[in-house]
Amino acid sequence: AMPVLLRGTGIADLGELRDMPRGKRPRAEIAETLLDFGTCDAGNAARCRFTLENKGRSPLRIHAVKLPQGMTVRIAPGEEIAPGASKSYVLQVDGRQAGAGNYFAHVELLVNDALTPLMNIRVRGRFE
């Protein structure tokens, strides 16, 4: 048998959220999950924006963000979005690291939404 390494997220509150009545949970929503930054100069950075909305009744917490190499976003660990509120974030792609040509990447957000704890955003564009 081949050994398998399993890693936990260290997030304890997802189980508690499942026990919470549905109407009181946080609920994450991203309207645009495919972002296109168009065509940019390969020597510069490309930027695109996404908005994360909390349509639930408890604070929505961002536990972690997984970004590809050369991409950045300003999100503080444990950042919260109040019920009924939304917040916009800017993803920045370093054109020098991406190189010339078509660009396609995935971004993952781990949040405390018990029904959809993993939010996926796809980013595309072109560097020339």
C-alpha positions in Angstrom: 0.0 0.0 0.0 1.2 3.5 -0.8 1.2 6.0 2.0 -1.0 9.1 1.5 -0.4 12.4 3.1 -3.5 14.2 4.2 -3.5 17.8 5.4 -6.3 19.5 7.4 -7.3 23.1 7.1 -7.2 23.8 10.8 -10.7 25.3 10.5 -12.9 24.3 13.3 -16.0 26.4 12.7 -17.3 24.7 9.6 -18.7 21.8 11.6 -20.4 24.3 14.0 -21.8 26.1 10.9 -23.4 22.9 9.6 -25.3 22.7 12.9 -26.5 26.3 12.7 -29.9 26.9 11.1 -29.6 27.6 7.4 -31.1 31.1 7.7 -28.4 32.1 10.2 -25.3 30.9 8.3 -22.9 33.1 6.2 -23.4 32.6 2.5 -20.6 33.6 0.1 -21.3 34.7 -3.5 -19.0 35.9 -6.2 -21.0 37.2 -9.2 -18.2 37.0 -11.8 -16.1 33.8 -11.4 -14.4 34.3 -14.8 -12.3 37.4 -14.9 -10.7 38.6 -18.1 -8.0 41.4 -17.9 -7.8 41.7 -21.7 -4.5 42.3 -23.4 -1.6 43.8 -21.5 2.1 44.6 -21.9 4.2 41.7 -20.7 6.5 44.1 -18.9 3.7 45.4 -16.7 1.1 44.1 -14.3 -2.5 43.3 -15.3 -5.3 43.9 -12.8 -8.9 42.6 -12.5 -11.4 43.0 -9.7 -13.9 40.6 -8.1 -16.5 41.2 -5.4 -17.2 38.8 -2.6 -20.7 39.2 -1.1 -22.1 37.8 2.1 -25.8 37.0 1.5 -26.1 35.2 4.9 -26.9 36.3 8.4 -23.5 35.7 10.1 -20.1 37.2 9.4 -18.3 35.6 6.4 -14.7 34.8 7.1 -11.9 34.3 4.6 -9.6 31.6 6.0 -7.1 31.2 3.1 -6.4 32.3 -0.4 -4.5 30.1 -2.9 -2.9 32.0 -5.7 -0.7 31.0 -8.6 2.9 32.2 -8.8 3.1 35.8 -9.9 -0.4 36.8 -8.8 -1.2 38.9 -5.7 -4.3 40.1 -3.9 -4.6 42.0 -0.6 -6.7 39.9 1.8 -5.8 39.7 5.5 -6.0 36.2 7.0 -9.3 36.0 8.9 -10.8 39.0 7.1 -14.6 39.2 7.6 -17.5 40.5 5.6 -20.6 41.5 7.6 -24.0 40.0 6.8 -25.5 41.7 3.8 -22.2 43.5 2.9 -19.7 43.0 0.1 -16.1 43.8 -0.6 -14.1 44.2 -3.8 -10.6 42.9 -4.2 -8.0 43.5 -7.0 -6.1 40.6 -8.4 -2.7 41.6 -9.9 -0.8 39.4 -12.3 2.9 40.2 -12.9 3.4 40.1 -16.7 7.1 39.7 -16.4 6.6 36.4 -14.5 3.7 35.3 -16.7 5.6 35.9 -20.0 4.2 36.7 -23.4 1.1 34.7 -24.6 -2.2 33.6 -23.3 -2.7 33.6 -19.5 -5.1 31.3 -17.6 -5.1 30.7 -13.8 -7.3 29.6 -10.9 -7.7 31.4 -7.6 -9.2 29.6 -4.6 -10.8 31.2 -1.5 -11.5 29.1 1.6 -14.4 30.7 3.5 -16.6 29.7 6.4 -19.7 29.1 4.2 -20.7 25.5 5.2 -22.4 24.9 1.8 -19.6 26.3 -0.4 -16.4 26.5 1.6 -14.2 26.6 -1.5 -14.8 29.5 -3.9 -13.1 29.3 -7.3 -12.3 32.2 -9.6 -10.7 31.8 -13.1 -8.5 34.5 -14.5 -7.6 34.9 -18.1 -6.0 37.4 -20.5 -3.0 37.9 -22.8 0.4 39.4 -22.4 2.2 40.8 -25.4 
